[in-house]
Amino acid sequence: VEASAGGGHIADCIELGTLQKLLIAPERGAQSIPVRPSKSTYGNLGPVSGLVGLARSCALLEMGTHGPMLHLHQMLDMAGMVQDGVEESERRMLMLTEAIEAKSVTQLVGLSSFGSTGTNCHNILWGKVALPQAEPRLSRPLSWWPAAVQAEVQAPLKGYYIVGTWTAWKQPRLMQETSEGVFEYTLMMGENNWERFQIWLDEDAERCLHPAASSGADVGGRRRESHRGIEGPGPAEKDSAWYVTANSQMVRLVNEVQFERLRAAREAALDAGEDPIEQDPLCVVAFVGDHKPAGHEDAQDETGMPTADLNAQFLGQPGDRYRIRLHVRGKYKRVEWTKLPETIDTSAMEVEPEFAHRYHIIGEHNYWTFDEMEPATGEEGLHIATVQLLSDKSHFQVYRDGDWDQGFHPSIAGASSSSEIRGPDALGHGTNWQISGAVGDFFKVEFRRRRVGGADERCVRWGFDRAGSVDFEEHAKSHKYFCISSSTNFEAPSEMRRDEANGHFSLELPVGRSGVEYFQLLHNGNYMAALHPDIKDASMHDGHKLKGPDDGGADKFWAIGQNPKDELKPGDHVIIHLHLQGGRPMRVWWERHDSPEAHNHYLAWGSERIFERHCRLLGFAPYQSKEQPAQRLGRADFQAAERGILGKTTPLSLME
């Protein structure tokens, strides 16, 4: 029984007396009932006490454990009072002096929570210990498909609509029902030679069907298979979409021994701080053990193993047609596509109006935001933009339809117009074209793209247009700066406060339990336009240089509290200052601040540490972040300590 035990002497005596009367056992040998109050461990937390007790009970059920109480003497005194007149052989309440294992793998727990306003609750929980399971092997999941037609649970009113990159995620097209439960759409492959799509119910983006696995960042280089499960209808990001490609996707077929050797080499390179050698083509495991197929028995390493094209049945070029089908059987849905033969009669197919794609330039001249390029008159495929330099060197890229997955970029950083053009893909971070000139100069940038003989020809050129000047102070009046820091796991930018008198910015930031906080500043909240130091883990005492706003600060952060001169400790508060000169960022520094919120943060931090400590003593880790979710660690620390195996079966030690 998880008693309410709120700390009131009379109320606790009444509760224990009631339990004692209910648990009297006339027969000898009756099972003892452990009585444990969660408030003895976590304190009386008021309205949330019941939820805390519920969470604690669920954790103990999963571990097959009974937790102890801290106020044992007070509980025993009250238990003695309420048990006066009860034969010792009839007493069943067990007051725990330490955590003990439950009698069996299944438990029945009564959880009480009595409110101060008269609302009294008692929940009955049943649970069992989670037994260890074998680690599943990565393989294609089994699919269930009903043979009989079933009624659809959330049937659309108007129909299923397909939308994708061929119309810049605009203008959804109705899929035609060609037979019962089968909806089709014929896609003409566009100039990228790949397309992504989702299916919306009734043209509603909030009722979206999409693949169960997100396609991730490297859209242009990864195969999206049609057999993956479907999720929805519901809202979804554009990166969760099916990917139809007409490009070749070669892989090298290796065995398990070779793949393990490649994995070990990659990890060794990363541990040494080096860039691992990229696999070209990508290696996939196709043979068990050290097996080598016929014709490749003499292969010395993976380079001697066979290759295969995973996309052989869909190879094509822009203008080819692909038939996309959605199969619906009640709650079961499946998406597939096939390439139509070139000889098929297309006269009866609906001809859709050609969509005019737009191209955007993004770079340091516009703080890495999308500016649309103007299509040139008289030359197909030519797009022009005029940019003004904000520094003597300005970097840029080109994107189609303002889509981060359709970027054009060179293969190296600081490239000239003669460099190889890659894309469209999302792999261009850090590789940009570079324009050199004087601050304020205007340059005309031209981007050409057209199909010639089946080849996708691209060209980037730029040239000086005219001289000019930049009023940075006028620009700065509309600028905002945000701080992104380790205190929020770099997920929630906080807007800095502008001092209207001098135009400087500041923000208060608490120092976490590690004693060090890392941060960058974002121009208008844009991660591509970050202010950052020119070195890693910079301090305001080391003479570093301020860089940005740009996209070059991927691993460069300021580190508050790392330098002893900061004289900071966990729980302190600091004020981060950004000073501007002539409208341009010139200096970032910080100072200790006696914040009125420091004491509240200290109390909250202490409560969190106590909760985490008890969680770990019970054998599970609480939620930290998306990368560190709550998880069960195995045997509880007190159980491991009793058996002398602490540190062997649990990832966290008792000291932690």
Secondary structure, DSSP 8 states (H G I E B T S, - for coil): -EE---S-HHHHHHHHHHHHHHH---STT---EEEEETHHHH---GGGHHHHHHHHHHHHHHHTEE---S-HHHHHHHHHHHTTTS-GGG--EEE-SS-EE-SSSEEEEEEEEE-TTS-EEEEEEEEE------------------SS----TT--SS-EEEEEGGGTT-S-EE-EEEETTEEEEEEE--TTSEEEEEEEETTEEEEEEEESS---S-GGGS---TTS-EEEEE---TTSSEEEE-S--EEEEEEHHHHHHHHHHHHHHHHTT------SSEEEEEESTT---TT-TT--SGGGS-EEETTGGG---TT-EEEEEEEEETTEEEEEEEE--TTS--TTS---------EEEEEGGGTS--EE-EE-TTSTTEEEEEEE-SSSEEEEEEEETT-TTSEEEESSTTB-TTS-EEEEES--TT--EEEE--TT-EEEEEEEEEEETTEEEEEEEEEEEE-----HHHHHTT--EEEEEGGGTT-S-EE-EE-TTT--EEEEEE--TTS-EEEEEEETT-TTSEEEESSTTB-TTTT--EEEEES--TT--EEET-SGGG---TT-EEEEEEEEETTEEEEEEEEEE--TTHHHHHHHHHHHHHHHHHHHHTTEE----SSS--EE-SS-HHHHHHTT-TTTS-SS-S--
